[in-house]
Amino acid sequence: RSLAGILYRRENITTDHRDISSFGGWRAYARATAAASGTSVGGSPPAEANRAAVLRIYLEVLNQGGHHLVPELFAPDVVDHRKTPGLPRGLDNILEGARINRVAFPDLQFSVEDITAEGDLVFARWVMRGTHLGEFMGSAATGLPVAWCGVTQFRFSGGRVIERWLYADPIAFGSSG
């Protein structure tokens, strides 16, 4: 797998919104997903607390390296539906994934472009930017600035994430193209 297939420059970011746009946008998609799962829909206080927790994950844990907050924000047996082979399960999976990204991209910064909370679900559309200064997915450091975008869906119970689904731009990860 070539590094070019995994990483790309910010000016080349493209996002395929075909699946989401058929619902009328991110918020409508979140409402439809929440309704299909039997989750209550609306900007309830728990939904807003969950939204705030997801913002903390991106801002405090991922951007600022506050890994000590992971047990507060994620359940011990959190299920990551896009678990990287070879990584542990639960909280250790979340912590190791954050560590791998920070080593590969020491200046890593996520920007949350859109966030929607409905019932026990939160959807965050994000862009990650950084400089590739360490090994990542088998590719040696290039020193190049990189960026990719994605959407992460979080399910909450008791104020903590119990499930996470990560949908990242497949071009950025070398899955297509």
N, C-alpha and C positions, 0 to 999 in steps of 0.2 A: 504494500500500500504506500503510495507516495504521500509526502507531506502536503503537497498541493491539493490532494484530494481530501485532506483532513482539515487544513487550516486555510484561511483566505483573508485578504485585506478588507478593512471596513468598507471601502467604497464599492466592494462587490457583493455586499449583503443583499440577498433577495429572500423573500419569504413567500411560500406558496400558501395562499389563504383560501384555496378552493373549498376545502372541507368546512372551514369556519364560516366563510361568506355565505354558504348555502343556508345557514341558520340566521343570517342577518347581523353578523358581527360577534365579537367575543362575549359580550354580555348576554345576548340571546342564546348563544351556545351554552353558556354556563347555566342559564335558567332551564333550558331544555334538558341538559344532563342532570341537573338537580331534580327536576320533575320526574324524569324517567327512573331515577333511583329511589323515588319516594321521599326525597328530602324536602323539607319545607323551603319555600322560596320567599325571599325578601331580605331587606337590609336589617335583620334583627340584630340585637346587641351581640349574641354569640357570633354571628357572621362577621360583624365588624371587628370583634376581638380576634377572630381567626385571620381576617385580612391584615390586622396590625401585626400578628405573629409572623405571617409570611413576609411582610416588609422587614421585620427584624432579621429573619433568616438571610435575606439578601444583603441588607445594609450592615448588620452587626456581625453575623457569622461569616458570610462569604467575602464581603468587601473589607471588613476590618479584622478578620481573623479571630473573631470571638468564639472559638470552638468550645469553650467552657459553657456556652449557652445551649449547646445541642441537647443535653438531657432535659433542659427546661422546655424546649420547643418541640421535641420529638418524643414519642412514646418509646420505651425500651425495646419493644418488639415491632417497631415500624417496618412496614413492608414497602420495599422499593421495587416497583414493577419494571424498572429498567436497570436492574442490578448488573454491574460489570462483572463478568466471569472472574473468579479468583479473589474477589473482595468478600469480606465477611458479611453477615446479615445484621439487621437491626441497627442500633446506634453506631456500631463499629463501621458499618457500611457507609453511613452518612459522614462520619469523621474521616475515614480513609479517602473517600471521594473528594472531600474538601482539601485534604492534605495533598493529594496527587495534583489537583488543579493549581494549588498555591505554589508547589515546587516547580511545575512546568511554566507557570505564568505568575511570577512574583508580584507583578503590579496589577493583577487581576481585579477588574471592576465590573460588577453587574449593574445595569440600569434597568429598572422595572418600567416598561413602556406602557403597560396597561394591567390593571388588577381588578378582579371581580370576585366578590364573596356572595355565595348563595347557600343558605343553610349550613351544612357541614363541609361544603366544598369551597375551595379558593382556586382561582385560575390566575396565573401570572404570566404575562408575555414579557420577555426580557431580551436584552442584548448583553453578551459578555465580551469584554475587550481586554487585551493584555499583550504582553510581549513574550514570545516563545523563547524562554531562556533555560528550559529544562526538558528532559525527556518526557514525551507524551504519546501514549498509544503506540509505543515502539518507534517513534520518530525522534531523532536527536534534535537538540535545540538549534534554531535557525537565527535567532535574534530579530525575527520579523514581527511587526505588529500584526495581531490577528483579532478576529471578531467572529462570533456566530450568534445566531438568535434561536429562540425556542419558546416553548410554553411548558410550564409545569403545573400539574393539577395536584392539589393537596386535599386529603380528607382528614377531618379533625374529629376527635372524641376527647372530652374532658379537657379541652384547651390545648391539646398537643396533636401533632401530626401522627396519624396512624397508618396512612398510605400515601405514596407519592408516585406519580407518573410523569416522566420527563419525555417531552417530544422536542428534540433538537433538530435544527436544519440538517437534513441528511447530506447535503453537499459538504458542509463543514466537517462532518465525521467520515467522509469518504464512502458513504453508503450508496451513493449514486453519482452519476456525472463523471 
